[in-house]
Amino acid sequence: MQDWTRRLLARLNFVDTTRTRDKQKIAFDFYVLLAFLFQLVLTLLYIVITDYNLYDVTANNGGPLRADDYFSYFIHIGLMVAFGFGYLLVWIKTYGFSAGVLNVVIVAFAAELSIIVEALFFNFQINPNSSWEKMNITITTLIEALYAAATVSISFGLVAGKAGPGELLGLTLMEVFFYHVNRWVTRYRLYLVDPGGAMTIHIFGAFFGLGVTYWLSKPFDPYQLQVRRLQETMSTYNSQFISLVGSVFVFCLFPSFNAALAPDGTQYRATVNTFISLLGSAVAAFIASKAVVNRRFHISDIQAGILAGGVAMASGHSILISPGAALVVGTIAGGLSVVSLNLIQPFVEKKLPFHLYDSRGVLSVHGIPGIMAGLASAIALSVSAGAVFGQPTRNVLPAGLPNQGGYQGAGLFISLGISLLAGFFTGFVLWVYRGGRKKGLLTPFRDEYIFHTPSDYAKDQNSGVIAEL
């Protein structure tokens, strides 16, 4: 399919088949035309179906029961997703440009597309039998868009180094749609309470990416995709340090991510519980890393473990449990994340009949702690009763206590199911787009296939044609 498209574009003079650079033939990527059409269509849709409501103040500035205004949270979440998530992958010394820059363009595409898809679901949910209404764009709309972008960025962590810009754009288009399908089912039909997106963001992004990476890993030598080997051969002291900076950014901003859209009157508890959980996971990460990895700390364990507490506190239990319980959850999550990175991920890469390669340890940082958050939420909301720290229960939890716990459990399994099926389907579509061929990128995790690289960049000596996928 891709070869046929290239021949067609060559006849239309979209392709430069003669230009060479660094003695290498440059093959035109369908990405340019696809991205241009994508942006053109979105621009027209924004003109037609979005607007402002002059009287909608609380959705922008917050209200008396909010811990802070929405704009502050918007800035925090934007930094966390665009900067922090991207820099988590910079530890691969030959993939630094791609890790940081492709994450930014993914976030941009996903966020602008999410606003349009949200408008479609808004009319489907609110006005199924009436005329179309323009969607009111507020700061909370932008926060929701960044949540969708965070989901795609998490999936990018699994397929990074194995997919080109065109495939990542296709992944973004499909994942944002499926993200909103899952969100509509769990949030509007099940009334799931998931303010930090443990199920709708972290679990969905991790397991969607797991389904995609199964297909996109096929063209590569498995030995080149094993993360622990990459950490020993494809990283430097400086690249690991820069990646650590990204982890610290995410660590500091995680409370805002979990609390931004928490129900009125609960925001400060989500903030405090997330921070305490992060403290517990940080301490547990250092303990587990030293115990598991030959009695020395491993930097990737620290990067994963210190963030697990934020994911583990990203669901409905964050607004209900005590600080002591938050510390317990974070401590378990941090230790479990390190154990997963050292034991479960190598097993998934080497021992399963269908090998699954996770470029950034997403399963250990987002997937397993997300499952833990879903289970903790279901248990905590099932064994509780009465008011929520003085607030009427149904003002915070739509199904009330203890019924809300059952909805939380259902949301966990529905999110897992939809993400795996949608990811597997998306990966298959992208594999067909490749033509199902045995060769993808000649070598994974290489900036030179996508970017102009400086003279001190160590280029792949085996590279021939730069085939941007």
Secondary structure as GFF3:
##gff-version 3
##sequence-region A 1 469
A	DSSP	alpha_helix	2	11	.	.	.	ID=ss1
A	DSSP	beta_strand	20	21	.	.	.	ID=ss2
A	DSSP	beta_strand	24	27	.	.	.	ID=ss3
A	DSSP	alpha_helix	31	49	.	.	.	ID=ss4
A	DSSP	beta_strand	50	51	.	.	.	ID=ss5
A	DSSP	alpha_helix	58	61	.	.	.	ID=ss6
A	DSSP	alpha_helix	70	78	.	.	.	ID=ss7
A	DSSP	pi_helix	79	84	.	.	.	ID=ss8
A	DSSP	alpha_helix	85	87	.	.	.	ID=ss9
A	DSSP	alpha_helix	96	126	.	.	.	ID=ss10
A	DSSP	beta_strand	135	136	.	.	.	ID=ss11
A	DSSP	alpha_helix	139	159	.	.	.	ID=ss12
A	DSSP	alpha_helix	165	183	.	.	.	ID=ss13
A	DSSP	pi_helix	184	189	.	.	.	ID=ss14
A	DSSP	pi_helix	198	203	.	.	.	ID=ss15
A	DSSP	alpha_helix	204	216	.	.	.	ID=ss16
A	DSSP	three_ten_helix	222	225	.	.	.	ID=ss17
A	DSSP	alpha_helix	227	233	.	.	.	ID=ss18
A	DSSP	alpha_helix	237	259	.	.	.	ID=ss19
A	DSSP	alpha_helix	267	292	.	.	.	ID=ss20
A	DSSP	alpha_helix	299	312	.	.	.	ID=ss21
A	DSSP	three_ten_helix	316	319	.	.	.	ID=ss22
A	DSSP	alpha_helix	323	339	.	.	.	ID=ss23
A	DSSP	pi_helix	340	344	.	.	.	ID=ss24
A	DSSP	alpha_helix	345	350	.	.	.	ID=ss25
A	DSSP	alpha_helix	362	362	.	.	.	ID=ss26
A	DSSP	pi_helix	363	367	.	.	.	ID=ss27
A	DSSP	alpha_helix	368	382	.	.	.	ID=ss28
A	DSSP	alpha_helix	393	396	.	.	.	ID=ss29
A	DSSP	alpha_helix	403	434	.	.	.	ID=ss30
A	DSSP	three_ten_helix	447	449	.	.	.	ID=ss31
A	DSSP	beta_strand	466	467	.	.	.	ID=ss32
###
